[in-house]
């Protein structure tokens, strides 16, 4: 398992340290990310690899998170979306072979009310399983609805 830090956030996005709700959206092209991040292994992520997508500053409430498949993988690729404590806390076992397959739902493991982060964390995409492909094709959209709560 390898962890790749592609997170954006803090003063750049999540949640920009302002006490107003924000909806953040990020597109992830796994082919381009694989070329940029993975050494060897045909630039394909391995099962259990983690990709940090958004930084979650302490004192942030994340209400809902979603993952949408915009371009299919064309081979086995199963994804989770969560944080450092629970890899599938928001999305569990999403099949990236199915176009527009995705979760636009309130949190799964974290419950319908989302989760408050008292400490810094990351919204993390986990490669749960991957087939024998020689490169990735999937393009995903990850979104998060959140608010920073000043102390």
Number of C-alpha atoms within 10 A of each C-alpha: 11 12 14 16 15 15 17 17 17 16 12 11 17 27 28 16 19 13 13 11 15 17 14 16 16 14 15 17 16 20 17 15 17 19 16 10 17 15 11 10 11 13 20 22 30 18 17 18 15 25 22 21 23 28 23 28 21 17 17 23 21 25 20 22 26 19 27 20 23 19 18 20 25 15 18 14 25 19 22 24 28 23 22 14 9 13 22 23 22 28 24 18 15 21 20 27 18 17 17 15 17 19 19 16 14 19 22 18 16 18 13 13 13 20 18 18 17 13 10 13 17 22 26 28 25 27 22 21 17 19 14 9 16 12 18 23 19 22 19 23 17 23 20 21 19 24 22 23 18 10 4
